[in-house]
Structures are given as C-alpha cells and as structure tokens.
Amino acid sequence: MSVPRTASVLVIGGGVVGCSIAYHLARRGVRDVVVVERETVGSGTTSKAAGGIRAQFPTETEIRFSLESLRVLESFRDEFGVDPGFRRIGYLFLVSDAADLQGFEARIALQRRLGVDVRVVTPKEAQAIVPALHVEDLIAAVWGPRDGLAGPAEVTAGFARRARELGVRILEGVETTGIALGGGRVRGVETSEGAVAAPVVVNAAGPAAARIGRLAGVVLPVYPRRRHIFYTDPFPDLPGPVPITTDRASGFYFRKELEQVLLSPG
Ligand SMILES: Cc1cc2nc3c(=O)[nH]c(=O)nc-3n(C[C@H](O)[C@H](O)[C@H](O)COP(=O)(O)OP(=O)(O)OC[C@H]3O[C@@H](n4cnc5c(N)ncnc54)[C@H](O)[C@@H]3O)c2cc1C
C-alpha cells in the first residue's frame, strides 16, 4: 500500500459520506484528494443502512439535503454509470397518539413550503397503501409518496468509482491514528502507514467521528447508537412494493427487500 506523504484534502472514512465528499471535491477541480479508510469502502455503517431516503424531516437543513439527494439519485445512473436501485416507493408513518400527530403539523407545513409532497391520511387510506396493516389502533398516518429507497452499496460504489476516475486516491486498510496540529490548525494526519501532510482534513468517520475529533482535541457531539436490521425468508404473503412503514409509537419499521421483508426495531 503506497500512501502519499501529502494531500490537498485528506478525508478520513470511506463510507458513503467520505466517498461523496471526495467525489464532489474532485468534480469541482480539487486535485490530490486522498481518502483513508481503515477497512474497505462502504464497510462501516453504510453497509448496514436500510436504504431509506425521505424528505420528511423536521428541519429545513435536513429537508433541503434530502431534496437535493433525491435529485442526485434521479440522475445517478447517468452521472455515475451505476444503477442505484432508486425507487420512489414512499414512506409511511403510522400514528397512534394525538400529541404525536399534532407534532407533525409544523413539520408538514415546513416540508410543503419547501416543495415536499406529504400528507396526513386516514388509517383506512394507510391500509389501502399497505394492505397487510392492522390499523385498529391508529388515528392517522403521514404519507410521503415521493420518498423511497436506494442501495447504499451501489451509491457508495458509484461515488468511489467516479472519484477514482477523477484522480482521488482511496486507500483501504489505512487507519488514521493521530492528527498533526501546528499554529492552531490541522496540518495533516498520522496513519498506520505513516504521516500525510494536508492543509484540510475532513472527518467523515461516521460513528467514530467523535474519536477522530478527540485526536485533534475537539469534542464532537456524535454519540453512536447500536441498531439492528433483520431479514425474513422469502415472504410472498406481503407482496411488494411496500413503502418504508414506521410505527411511530415503537420505532419499528419494515419494507419489502426483493422477496424478503426487512424489519428493524428502529
Ligand atoms: C441498521 C441501520 C439502518 C439504517 N438505515 C438508514 C436508512 O434507511 N436511511 C438512511 O439515510 N440512513 C440509514 N442509516 C444510517 C446510515 O447508514 C448512515 O447515516 C451512513 O451510512 C453514514 O455514513 P458515513 O459515511 O458517515 O459513516 P460510515 O459508513 O460508518 O463510514 C465511516 C467510515 O470511517 C471509517 N473509519 C472510522 N475511523 C477511522 C479511522 N480512524 N481511520 C480510517 N477510517 C476510519 C470506518 O471504517 C467507516 O468505513 C442506518 C444505519 C443503521 C445502522
């Protein structure tokens, strides 16, 4: 593994975020971008994601990010030569609590103002969208038909491939072990394969971001939380496509994954 001794930008972490940042920097003409990934590209949190993508978020920043991401996914195949498996199968939130439903009002108004197609539907309408649902305990559901899913591995591979074509060096099996500081700023990183000097270091280490921050003496409010997903055997009783359906009370969600059902306690 040959690790360069200098980089114009060094990105720590080769998950979907690090690969996207590296690609977009290179596309804007930044040269000598280096990504160091301690394992393999996309093997971290990205490999566990359920692939759901929604514009149904509470803050304007999140909503704008999601709308832009949905736009990128629409034309992903043309830009990256990879089918990201993007499908607008929708996102359905099941609501059984009046206060919870009231809490949706402000965010739905904000989402609509920003151009998101989102609406409150009755339990019966929710059942028409997902016929397998039992809706006796629901008071409503919130439905975003333009939300959907994409393949985390495909999207990450697309970013990484195009980034490499644009000259980005993505180094797998290289761990960042320290941050070099000097004159009140970051000067580069120490890695398992030696030091790399870089005037800009991007912390894209996902759940390890706080640990990387500590290497530079910075406290970052990133608190990893262990989550789980499960897959059934082929499950023809629940014909697809099934939107990503989340029970707000418990956090449990499911969707169809090819012939299987993907389940998560949230
Ligand atoms: C069960 C589950 C389901 C999810 N479902 C969804 C979903 O439906 N929709 C959605 O949008 N999000 C979902 N997520 C969240 C999503 O997976 C993450 O937000 C996303 O993958 C984060 O990407 P990342 O690149 O920031 O992190 P990561 O993919 O974790 O990448 C960080 C990388 O940094 C590397 N790294 C860490 N420390 C170092 C170091 N010292 N040196 C070098 N490399 C280092 C790691 O090896 C890792 O590859 C889900 C997550 C889980 C766990």
The ligand as a Gaussian input file, in Angstrom:
#p B3LYP/6-31G(d) Opt

LIG

0 1
 C      -29.437000      -0.573000      10.916000
 C      -29.256000       0.766000      10.238000
 C      -30.211000       1.202000       9.330000
 C      -30.062000       2.449000       8.714000
 N      -30.997000       2.829000       7.803000
 C      -30.875000       4.019000       7.182000
 C      -31.827000       4.427000       6.215000
 O      -32.776000       3.710000       5.900000
 N      -31.655000       5.643000       5.625000
 C      -30.588000       6.458000       5.936000
 O      -30.462000       7.551000       5.354000
 N      -29.666000       6.085000       6.855000
 C      -29.793000       4.898000       7.474000
 N      -28.860000       4.528000       8.397000
 C      -27.785000       5.479000       8.689000
 C      -26.700000       5.416000       7.603000
 O      -26.228000       4.089000       7.490000
 C      -25.555000       6.354000       7.999000
 O      -26.038000       7.664000       8.222000
 C      -24.496000       6.449000       6.911000
 O      -24.127000       5.170000       6.422000
 C      -23.283000       7.155000       7.491000
 O      -22.274000       7.151000       6.517000
 P      -20.841000       7.623000       6.922000
 O      -20.020000       7.595000       5.685000
 O      -20.942000       8.899000       7.691000
 O      -20.360000       6.539000       8.005000
 P      -19.732000       5.084000       7.805000
 O      -20.381000       4.311000       6.722000
 O      -19.679000       4.447000       9.152000
 O      -18.278000       5.430000       7.296000
 C      -17.264000       5.872000       8.165000
 C      -16.015000       5.118000       7.783000
 O      -14.935000       5.644000       8.531000
 C      -14.043000       4.596000       8.758000
 N      -13.194000       4.978000       9.875000
 C      -13.564000       5.185000      11.160000
 N      -12.498000       5.512000      11.900000
 C      -11.436000       5.531000      11.059000
 C      -10.060000       5.793000      11.239000
 N       -9.537000       6.090000      12.444000
 N       -9.245000       5.725000      10.152000
 C       -9.738000       5.409000       8.927000
 N      -11.038000       5.132000       8.716000
 C      -11.880000       5.197000       9.766000
 C      -14.934000       3.400000       9.060000
 O      -14.266000       2.165000       8.831000
 C      -16.094000       3.633000       8.107000
 O      -15.986000       2.885000       6.904000
 C      -28.958000       3.285000       9.006000
 C      -27.984000       2.833000       9.896000
 C      -28.122000       1.583000      10.502000
 C      -27.049000       1.125000      11.445000

